[in-house]
């Protein structure tokens, strides 16, 4: 596995951990301030995870040769 692909996968794993922390806040009893912030951060993290998934797919299909 290329170093670039490994880095992308590690970044994706880290973002999933961050997203899961926000999901736990959303699953807890409702507190408006924390729920709104957690919701926004969850959506932001999911967008980043989706972008990383696309980058990983692109790297897997068309690896750059040095």
PDB file with SEQRES, HELIX, SHEET and CRYST1 records, atoms N, CA, C and O in Angstrom:
SEQRES   1 A   66  UNK UNK UNK UNK UNK UNK UNK UNK UNK UNK UNK UNK UNK          
SEQRES   2 A   66  UNK UNK UNK UNK UNK UNK UNK UNK UNK UNK UNK UNK UNK          
SEQRES   3 A   66  UNK UNK UNK UNK UNK UNK UNK UNK UNK UNK UNK UNK UNK          
SEQRES   4 A   66  UNK UNK UNK UNK UNK UNK UNK UNK UNK UNK UNK UNK UNK          
SEQRES   5 A   66  UNK UNK UNK UNK UNK UNK UNK UNK UNK UNK UNK UNK UNK          
SEQRES   6 A   66  UNK                                                          
HELIX    1 AA1 UNK A    3  UNK A   27  1                                  25    
HELIX    2 AA2 UNK A   32  UNK A   61  1                                  30    
CRYST1    1.000    1.000    1.000  90.00  90.00  90.00 P 1           1          
ATOM      1  N   UNK A   1       0.853  -1.174   0.000  1.00  0.00           N  
ATOM      2  CA  UNK A   1       0.000   0.000   0.000  1.00  0.00           C  
ATOM      3  C   UNK A   1       0.897   1.233   0.000  1.00  0.00           C  
ATOM      4  O   UNK A   1       1.900   1.298   0.711  1.00  0.00           O  
ATOM      5  N   UNK A   2       0.513   2.195  -0.805  1.00  0.00           N  
ATOM      6  CA  UNK A   2       1.313   3.413  -0.883  1.00  0.00           C  
ATOM      7  C   UNK A   2       1.183   4.221   0.407  1.00  0.00           C  
ATOM      8  O   UNK A   2       0.215   4.090   1.156  1.00  0.00           O  
ATOM      9  N   UNK A   3       2.178   5.046   0.635  1.00  0.00           N  
ATOM     10  CA  UNK A   3       2.165   5.900   1.823  1.00  0.00           C  
ATOM     11  C   UNK A   3       0.974   6.858   1.783  1.00  0.00           C  
ATOM     12  O   UNK A   3       0.351   7.124   2.810  1.00  0.00           O  
ATOM     13  N   UNK A   4       0.666   7.368   0.608  1.00  0.00           N  
ATOM     14  CA  UNK A   4      -0.459   8.300   0.455  1.00  0.00           C  
ATOM     15  C   UNK A   4      -1.779   7.614   0.818  1.00  0.00           C  
ATOM     16  O   UNK A   4      -2.599   8.189   1.534  1.00  0.00           O  
ATOM     17  N   UNK A   5      -1.984   6.396   0.330  1.00  0.00           N  
ATOM     18  CA  UNK A   5      -3.210   5.665   0.620  1.00  0.00           C  
ATOM     19  C   UNK A   5      -3.301   5.339   2.108  1.00  0.00           C  
ATOM     20  O   UNK A   5      -4.376   5.434   2.701  1.00  0.00           O  
ATOM     21  N   UNK A   6      -2.202   4.963   2.698  1.00  0.00           N  
ATOM     22  CA  UNK A   6      -2.170   4.675   4.134  1.00  0.00           C  
ATOM     23  C   UNK A   6      -2.524   5.927   4.950  1.00  0.00           C  
ATOM     24  O   UNK A   6      -3.267   5.849   5.928  1.00  0.00           O  
ATOM     25  N   UNK A   7      -1.991   7.061   4.543  1.00  0.00           N  
ATOM     26  CA  UNK A   7      -2.279   8.327   5.227  1.00  0.00           C  
ATOM     27  C   UNK A   7      -3.762   8.670   5.120  1.00  0.00           C  
ATOM     28  O   UNK A   7      -4.372   9.083   6.107  1.00  0.00           O  
ATOM     29  N   UNK A   8      -4.345   8.507   3.945  1.00  0.00           N  
ATOM     30  CA  UNK A   8      -5.766   8.787   3.753  1.00  0.00           C  
ATOM     31  C   UNK A   8      -6.628   7.885   4.634  1.00  0.00           C  
ATOM     32  O   UNK A   8      -7.608   8.342   5.224  1.00  0.00           O  
ATOM     33  N   UNK A   9      -6.267   6.615   4.722  1.00  0.00           N  
ATOM     34  CA  UNK A   9      -7.038   5.681   5.542  1.00  0.00           C  
ATOM     35  C   UNK A   9      -6.923   6.012   7.026  1.00  0.00           C  
ATOM     36  O   UNK A   9      -7.903   5.899   7.763  1.00  0.00           O  
ATOM     37  N   UNK A  10      -5.746   6.415   7.467  1.00  0.00           N  
ATOM     38  CA  UNK A  10      -5.569   6.820   8.869  1.00  0.00           C  
ATOM     39  C   UNK A  10      -6.384   8.069   9.173  1.00  0.00           C  
ATOM     40  O   UNK A  10      -6.997   8.174  10.236  1.00  0.00           O  
ATOM     41  N   UNK A  11      -6.390   9.018   8.237  1.00  0.00           N  
ATOM     42  CA  UNK A  11      -7.169  10.244   8.421  1.00  0.00           C  
ATOM     43  C   UNK A  11      -8.656   9.909   8.498  1.00  0.00           C  
ATOM     44  O   UNK A  11      -9.378  10.477   9.317  1.00  0.00           O  
ATOM     45  N   UNK A  12      -9.113   8.996   7.656  1.00  0.00           N  
ATOM     46  CA  UNK A  12     -10.516   8.585   7.665  1.00  0.00           C  
ATOM     47  C   UNK A  12     -10.882   7.948   9.008  1.00  0.00           C  
ATOM     48  O   UNK A  12     -11.928   8.255   9.580  1.00  0.00           O  
ATOM     49  N   UNK A  13     -10.029   7.071   9.501  1.00  0.00           N  
ATOM     50  CA  UNK A  13     -10.279   6.431  10.801  1.00  0.00           C  
ATOM     51  C   UNK A  13     -10.396   7.471  11.908  1.00  0.00           C  
ATOM     52  O   UNK A  13     -11.264   7.365  12.775  1.00  0.00           O  
ATOM     53  N   UNK A  14      -9.526   8.473  11.879  1.00  0.00           N  
ATOM     54  CA  UNK A  14      -9.551   9.531  12.900  1.00  0.00           C  
ATOM     55  C   UNK A  14     -10.833  10.344  12.816  1.00  0.00           C  
ATOM     56  O   UNK A  14     -11.420  10.686  13.843  1.00  0.00           O  
ATOM     57  N   UNK A  15     -11.267  10.654  11.611  1.00  0.00           N  
ATOM     58  CA  UNK A  15     -12.490  11.440  11.444  1.00  0.00           C  
ATOM     59  C   UNK A  15     -13.715  10.637  11.885  1.00  0.00           C  
ATOM     60  O   UNK A  15     -14.673  11.213  12.401  1.00  0.00           O  
ATOM     61  N   UNK A  16     -13.698   9.324  11.690  1.00  0.00           N  
ATOM     62  CA  UNK A  16     -14.806   8.484  12.154  1.00  0.00           C  
ATOM     63  C   UNK A  16     -14.876   8.528  13.680  1.00  0.00           C  
ATOM     64  O   UNK A  16     -15.965   8.595  14.248  1.00  0.00           O  
ATOM     65  N   UNK A  17     -13.728   8.491  14.339  1.00  0.00           N  
ATOM     66  CA  UNK A  17     -13.708   8.595  15.803  1.00  0.00           C  
ATOM     67  C   UNK A  17     -14.310   9.927  16.251  1.00  0.00           C  
ATOM     68  O   UNK A  17     -15.110   9.971  17.186  1.00  0.00           O  
ATOM     69  N   UNK A  18     -13.924  11.000  15.584  1.00  0.00           N  
ATOM     70  CA  UNK A  18     -14.461  12.325  15.920  1.00  0.00           C  
ATOM     71  C   UNK A  18     -15.969  12.388  15.673  1.00  0.00           C  
ATOM     72  O   UNK A  18     -16.717  12.923  16.491  1.00  0.00           O  
ATOM     73  N   UNK A  19     -16.408  11.837  14.541  1.00  0.00           N  
ATOM     74  CA  UNK A  19     -17.841  11.835  14.211  1.00  0.00           C  
ATOM     75  C   UNK A  19     -18.627  11.049  15.253  1.00  0.00           C  
ATOM     76  O   UNK A  19     -19.708  11.467  15.666  1.00  0.00           O  
ATOM     77  N   UNK A  20     -18.080   9.906  15.678  1.00  0.00           N  
ATOM     78  CA  UNK A  20     -18.767   9.067  16.657  1.00  0.00           C  
ATOM     79  C   UNK A  20     -18.958   9.797  17.984  1.00  0.00           C  
ATOM     80  O   UNK A  20     -19.976   9.617  18.652  1.00  0.00           O  
ATOM     81  N   UNK A  21     -17.990  10.614  18.364  1.00  0.00           N  
ATOM     82  CA  UNK A  21     -18.115  11.399  19.598  1.00  0.00           C  
ATOM     83  C   UNK A  21     -19.297  12.364  19.497  1.00  0.00           C  
ATOM     84  O   UNK A  21     -20.027  12.553  20.470  1.00  0.00           O  
ATOM     85  N   UNK A  22     -19.487  12.967  18.340  1.00  0.00           N  
ATOM     86  CA  UNK A  22     -20.611  13.876  18.143  1.00  0.00           C  
ATOM     87  C   UNK A  22     -21.933  13.110  18.098  1.00  0.00           C  
ATOM     88  O   UNK A  22     -22.958  13.615  18.555  1.00  0.00           O  
ATOM     89  N   UNK A  23     -21.913  11.903  17.554  1.00  0.00           N  
ATOM     90  CA  UNK A  23     -23.129  11.075  17.526  1.00  0.00           C  
ATOM     91  C   UNK A  23     -23.570  10.731  18.949  1.00  0.00           C  
ATOM     92  O   UNK A  23     -24.768  10.686  19.230  1.00  0.00           O  
ATOM     93  N   UNK A  24     -22.627  10.492  19.834  1.00  0.00           N  
ATOM     94  CA  UNK A  24     -22.964  10.181  21.222  1.00  0.00           C  
ATOM     95  C   UNK A  24     -23.667  11.363  21.886  1.00  0.00           C  
ATOM     96  O   UNK A  24     -24.604  11.172  22.660  1.00  0.00           O  
ATOM     97  N   UNK A  25     -23.223  12.569  21.588  1.00  0.00           N  
ATOM     98  CA  UNK A  25     -23.882  13.763  22.127  1.00  0.00           C  
ATOM     99  C   UNK A  25     -25.301  13.852  21.583  1.00  0.00           C  
ATOM    100  O   UNK A  25     -26.230  14.192  22.317  1.00  0.00           O  
ATOM    101  N   UNK A  26     -25.472  13.549  20.304  1.00  0.00           N  
ATOM    102  CA  UNK A  26     -26.798  13.608  19.698  1.00  0.00           C  
ATOM    103  C   UNK A  26     -27.728  12.544  20.274  1.00  0.00           C  
ATOM    104  O   UNK A  26     -28.940  12.754  20.344  1.00  0.00           O  
ATOM    105  N   UNK A  27     -27.177  11.414  20.682  1.00  0.00           N  
ATOM    106  CA  UNK A  27     -27.981  10.332  21.245  1.00  0.00           C  
ATOM    107  C   UNK A  27     -28.347  10.574  22.714  1.00  0.00           C  
ATOM    108  O   UNK A  27     -29.265   9.946  23.241  1.00  0.00           O  
ATOM    109  N   UNK A  28     -27.639  11.468  23.356  1.00  0.00           N  
ATOM    110  CA  UNK A  28     -27.886  11.771  24.773  1.00  0.00           C  
ATOM    111  C   UNK A  28     -29.153  12.613  24.917  1.00  0.00           C  
ATOM    112  O   UNK A  28     -29.683  13.122  23.929  1.00  0.00           O  
ATOM    113  N   UNK A  29     -29.635  12.757  26.151  1.00  0.00           N  
ATOM    114  CA  UNK A  29     -30.795  13.641  26.359  1.00  0.00           C  
ATOM    115  C   UNK A  29     -30.541  15.031  25.755  1.00  0.00           C  
ATOM    116  O   UNK A  29     -29.429  15.555  25.805  1.00  0.00           O  
ATOM    117  N   UNK A  30     -31.587  15.600  25.192  1.00  0.00           N  
ATOM    118  CA  UNK A  30     -31.475  16.841  24.428  1.00  0.00           C  
ATOM    119  C   UNK A  30     -31.119  18.038  25.290  1.00  0.00           C  
ATOM    120  O   UNK A  30     -31.790  18.341  26.276  1.00  0.00           O  
ATOM    121  N   UNK A  31     -30.049  18.711  24.897  1.00  0.00           N  
ATOM    122  CA  UNK A  31     -29.663  20.019  25.435  1.00  0.00           C  
ATOM    123  C   UNK A  31     -29.382  20.868  24.202  1.00  0.00           C  
ATOM    124  O   UNK A  31     -28.433  20.611  23.462  1.00  0.00           O  
ATOM    125  N   UNK A  32     -30.210  21.876  23.991  1.00  0.00           N  
ATOM    126  CA  UNK A  32     -30.179  22.619  22.729  1.00  0.00           C  
ATOM    127  C   UNK A  32     -28.775  23.044  22.285  1.00  0.00           C  
ATOM    128  O   UNK A  32     -28.382  22.762  21.153  1.00  0.00           O  
ATOM    129  N   UNK A  33     -28.029  23.704  23.138  1.00  0.00           N  
ATOM    130  CA  UNK A  33     -26.712  24.222  22.744  1.00  0.00           C  
ATOM    131  C   UNK A  33     -25.771  23.110  22.289  1.00  0.00           C  
ATOM    132  O   UNK A  33     -25.149  23.203  21.231  1.00  0.00           O  
ATOM    133  N   UNK A  34     -25.677  22.075  23.086  1.00  0.00           N  
ATOM    134  CA  UNK A  34     -24.737  21.000  22.723  1.00  0.00           C  
ATOM    135  C   UNK A  34     -25.249  20.198  21.539  1.00  0.00           C  
ATOM    136  O   UNK A  34     -24.458  19.756  20.705  1.00  0.00           O  
ATOM    137  N   UNK A  35     -26.570  20.002  21.452  1.00  0.00           N  
ATOM    138  CA  UNK A  35     -27.130  19.240  20.334  1.00  0.00           C  
ATOM    139  C   UNK A  35     -26.922  19.968  18.999  1.00  0.00           C  
ATOM    140  O   UNK A  35     -26.581  19.341  17.996  1.00  0.00           O  
ATOM    141  N   UNK A  36     -27.124  21.266  18.990  1.00  0.00           N  
ATOM    142  CA  UNK A  36     -26.948  22.023  17.752  1.00  0.00           C  
ATOM    143  C   UNK A  36     -25.497  21.997  17.298  1.00  0.00           C  
ATOM    144  O   UNK A  36     -25.211  21.807  16.116  1.00  0.00           O  
ATOM    145  N   UNK A  37     -24.595  22.186  18.229  1.00  0.00           N  
ATOM    146  CA  UNK A  37     -23.169  22.150  17.876  1.00  0.00           C  
ATOM    147  C   UNK A  37     -22.777  20.748  17.412  1.00  0.00           C  
ATOM    148  O   UNK A  37     -22.067  20.601  16.416  1.00  0.00           O  
ATOM    149  N   UNK A  38     -23.231  19.726  18.122  1.00  0.00           N  
ATOM    150  CA  UNK A  38     -22.899  18.348  17.758  1.00  0.00           C  
ATOM    151  C   UNK A  38     -23.452  18.000  16.377  1.00  0.00           C  
ATOM    152  O   UNK A  38     -22.792  17.325  15.587  1.00  0.00           O  
ATOM    153  N   UNK A  39     -24.664  18.467  16.097  1.00  0.00           N  
ATOM    154  CA  UNK A  39     -25.266  18.200  14.788  1.00  0.00           C  
ATOM    155  C   UNK A  39     -24.435  18.833  13.670  1.00  0.00           C  
ATOM    156  O   UNK A  39     -24.155  18.193  12.656  1.00  0.00           O  
ATOM    157  N   UNK A  40     -24.051  20.076  13.861  1.00  0.00           N  
ATOM    158  CA  UNK A  40     -23.248  20.762  12.847  1.00  0.00           C  
ATOM    159  C   UNK A  40     -21.891  20.079  12.656  1.00  0.00           C  
ATOM    160  O   UNK A  40     -21.435  19.895  11.527  1.00  0.00           O  
ATOM    161  N   UNK A  41     -21.257  19.710  13.757  1.00  0.00           N  
ATOM    162  CA  UNK A  41     -19.948  19.050  13.665  1.00  0.00           C  
ATOM    163  C   UNK A  41     -20.094  17.664  13.043  1.00  0.00           C  
ATOM    164  O   UNK A  41     -19.224  17.240  12.282  1.00  0.00           O  
ATOM    165  N   UNK A  42     -21.178  16.949  13.353  1.00  0.00           N  
ATOM    166  CA  UNK A  42     -21.414  15.632  12.764  1.00  0.00           C  
ATOM    167  C   UNK A  42     -21.513  15.742  11.248  1.00  0.00           C  
ATOM    168  O   UNK A  42     -20.884  14.972  10.522  1.00  0.00           O  
ATOM    169  N   UNK A  43     -22.298  16.693  10.777  1.00  0.00           N  
ATOM    170  CA  UNK A  43     -22.468  16.896   9.333  1.00  0.00           C  
ATOM    171  C   UNK A  43     -21.124  17.266   8.696  1.00  0.00           C  
ATOM    172  O   UNK A  43     -20.785  16.759   7.627  1.00  0.00           O  
ATOM    173  N   UNK A  44     -20.370  18.136   9.341  1.00  0.00           N  
ATOM    174  CA  UNK A  44     -19.057  18.532   8.841  1.00  0.00           C  
ATOM    175  C   UNK A  44     -18.118  17.324   8.753  1.00  0.00           C  
ATOM    176  O   UNK A  44     -17.436  17.132   7.746  1.00  0.00           O  
ATOM    177  N   UNK A  45     -18.090  16.516   9.811  1.00  0.00           N  
ATOM    178  CA  UNK A  45     -17.217  15.330   9.829  1.00  0.00           C  
ATOM    179  C   UNK A  45     -17.631  14.336   8.751  1.00  0.00           C  
ATOM    180  O   UNK A  45     -16.779  13.747   8.087  1.00  0.00           O  
ATOM    181  N   UNK A  46     -18.947  14.146   8.575  1.00  0.00           N  
ATOM    182  CA  UNK A  46     -19.410  13.201   7.566  1.00  0.00           C  
ATOM    183  C   UNK A  46     -19.024  13.661   6.168  1.00  0.00           C  
ATOM    184  O   UNK A  46     -18.661  12.844   5.322  1.00  0.00           O  
ATOM    185  N   UNK A  47     -19.101  14.953   5.921  1.00  0.00           N  
ATOM    186  CA  UNK A  47     -18.656  15.480   4.623  1.00  0.00           C  
ATOM    187  C   UNK A  47     -17.179  15.216   4.392  1.00  0.00           C  
ATOM    188  O   UNK A  47     -16.767  14.870   3.285  1.00  0.00           O  
ATOM    189  N   UNK A  48     -16.394  15.378   5.428  1.00  0.00           N  
ATOM    190  CA  UNK A  48     -14.964  15.113   5.327  1.00  0.00           C  
ATOM    191  C   UNK A  48     -14.700  13.630   5.100  1.00  0.00           C  
ATOM    192  O   UNK A  48     -13.837  13.270   4.300  1.00  0.00           O  
ATOM    193  N   UNK A  49     -15.438  12.765   5.800  1.00  0.00           N  
ATOM    194  CA  UNK A  49     -15.287  11.319   5.611  1.00  0.00           C  
ATOM    195  C   UNK A  49     -15.645  10.939   4.176  1.00  0.00           C  
ATOM    196  O   UNK A  49     -14.951  10.137   3.551  1.00  0.00           O  
ATOM    197  N   UNK A  50     -16.722  11.512   3.657  1.00  0.00           N  
ATOM    198  CA  UNK A  50     -17.109  11.243   2.267  1.00  0.00           C  
ATOM    199  C   UNK A  50     -16.018  11.679   1.292  1.00  0.00           C  
ATOM    200  O   UNK A  50     -15.729  10.976   0.324  1.00  0.00           O  
ATOM    201  N   UNK A  51     -15.414  12.834   1.548  1.00  0.00           N  
ATOM    202  CA  UNK A  51     -14.322  13.317   0.693  1.00  0.00           C  
ATOM    203  C   UNK A  51     -13.114  12.387   0.784  1.00  0.00           C  
ATOM    204  O   UNK A  51     -12.473  12.097  -0.227  1.00  0.00           O  
ATOM    205  N   UNK A  52     -12.805  11.923   1.982  1.00  0.00           N  
ATOM    206  CA  UNK A  52     -11.693  10.983   2.144  1.00  0.00           C  
ATOM    207  C   UNK A  52     -11.990   9.666   1.436  1.00  0.00           C  
ATOM    208  O   UNK A  52     -11.096   9.077   0.828  1.00  0.00           O  
ATOM    209  N   UNK A  53     -13.242   9.195   1.508  1.00  0.00           N  
ATOM    210  CA  UNK A  53     -13.625   7.976   0.786  1.00  0.00           C  
ATOM    211  C   UNK A  53     -13.386   8.130  -0.718  1.00  0.00           C  
ATOM    212  O   UNK A  53     -12.882   7.216  -1.371  1.00  0.00           O  
ATOM    213  N   UNK A  54     -13.754   9.292  -1.257  1.00  0.00           N  
ATOM    214  CA  UNK A  54     -13.533   9.532  -2.689  1.00  0.00           C  
ATOM    215  C   UNK A  54     -12.040   9.571  -3.011  1.00  0.00           C  
ATOM    216  O   UNK A  54     -11.611   9.048  -4.040  1.00  0.00           O  
ATOM    217  N   UNK A  55     -11.259  10.182  -2.144  1.00  0.00           N  
ATOM    218  CA  UNK A  55      -9.808  10.245  -2.362  1.00  0.00           C  
ATOM    219  C   UNK A  55      -9.194   8.845  -2.293  1.00  0.00           C  
ATOM    220  O   UNK A  55      -8.317   8.507  -3.088  1.00  0.00           O  
ATOM    221  N   UNK A  56      -9.654   8.045  -1.351  1.00  0.00           N  
ATOM    222  CA  UNK A  56      -9.152   6.669  -1.219  1.00  0.00           C  
ATOM    223  C   UNK A  56      -9.516   5.867  -2.459  1.00  0.00           C  
ATOM    224  O   UNK A  56      -8.689   5.119  -2.980  1.00  0.00           O  
ATOM    225  N   UNK A  57     -10.746   6.016  -2.936  1.00  0.00           N  
ATOM    226  CA  UNK A  57     -11.165   5.304  -4.153  1.00  0.00           C  
ATOM    227  C   UNK A  57     -10.330   5.729  -5.351  1.00  0.00           C  
ATOM    228  O   UNK A  57      -9.890   4.898  -6.146  1.00  0.00           O  
ATOM    229  N   UNK A  58     -10.119   7.037  -5.469  1.00  0.00           N  
ATOM    230  CA  UNK A  58      -9.309   7.544  -6.580  1.00  0.00           C  
ATOM    231  C   UNK A  58      -7.880   7.049  -6.517  1.00  0.00           C  
ATOM    232  O   UNK A  58      -7.292   6.698  -7.540  1.00  0.00           O  
ATOM    233  N   UNK A  59      -7.323   7.019  -5.323  1.00  0.00           N  
ATOM    234  CA  UNK A  59      -5.953   6.549  -5.144  1.00  0.00           C  
ATOM    235  C   UNK A  59      -5.850   5.056  -5.437  1.00  0.00           C  
ATOM    236  O   UNK A  59      -4.844   4.592  -5.972  1.00  0.00           O  
ATOM    237  N   UNK A  60      -6.891   4.309  -5.087  1.00  0.00           N  
ATOM    238  CA  UNK A  60      -6.896   2.866  -5.327  1.00  0.00           C  
ATOM    239  C   UNK A  60      -7.020   2.555  -6.807  1.00  0.00           C  
ATOM    240  O   UNK A  60      -6.412   1.607  -7.304  1.00  0.00           O  
ATOM    241  N   UNK A  61      -7.815   3.362  -7.513  1.00  0.00           N  
ATOM    242  CA  UNK A  61      -8.020   3.142  -8.956  1.00  0.00           C  
ATOM    243  C   UNK A  61      -6.849   3.629  -9.798  1.00  0.00           C  
ATOM    244  O   UNK A  61      -6.462   2.992 -10.777  1.00  0.00           O  
ATOM    245  N   UNK A  62      -6.298   4.759  -9.402  1.00  0.00           N  
ATOM    246  CA  UNK A  62      -5.239   5.394 -10.195  1.00  0.00           C  
ATOM    247  C   UNK A  62      -4.056   5.757  -9.301  1.00  0.00           C  
ATOM    248  O   UNK A  62      -3.802   6.938  -9.065  1.00  0.00           O  
ATOM    249  N   UNK A  63      -3.331   4.756  -8.803  1.00  0.00           N  
ATOM    250  CA  UNK A  63      -2.190   5.078  -7.921  1.00  0.00           C  
ATOM    251  C   UNK A  63      -1.129   5.885  -8.671  1.00  0.00           C  
ATOM    252  O   UNK A  63      -0.829   5.625  -9.836  1.00  0.00           O  
ATOM    253  N   UNK A  64      -0.586   6.849  -7.980  1.00  0.00           N  
ATOM    254  CA  UNK A  64       0.476   7.681  -8.549  1.00  0.00           C  
ATOM    255  C   UNK A  64       1.797   6.953  -8.349  1.00  0.00           C  
ATOM    256  O   UNK A  64       2.131   6.534  -7.241  1.00  0.00           O  
ATOM    257  N   UNK A  65       2.527   6.812  -9.422  1.00  0.00           N  
ATOM    258  CA  UNK A  65       3.819   6.142  -9.347  1.00  0.00           C  
ATOM    259  C   UNK A  65       4.923   7.186  -9.258  1.00  0.00           C  
ATOM    260  O   UNK A  65       4.966   8.125 -10.053  1.00  0.00           O  
ATOM    261  N   UNK A  66       5.809   7.019  -8.291  1.00  0.00           N  
ATOM    262  CA  UNK A  66       6.921   7.972  -8.131  1.00  0.00           C  
ATOM    263  C   UNK A  66       8.138   7.492  -8.859  1.00  0.00           C  
ATOM    264  O   UNK A  66       9.172   8.159  -8.840  1.00  0.00           O  
TER     265      UNK A  66                                                      
END                                                                             
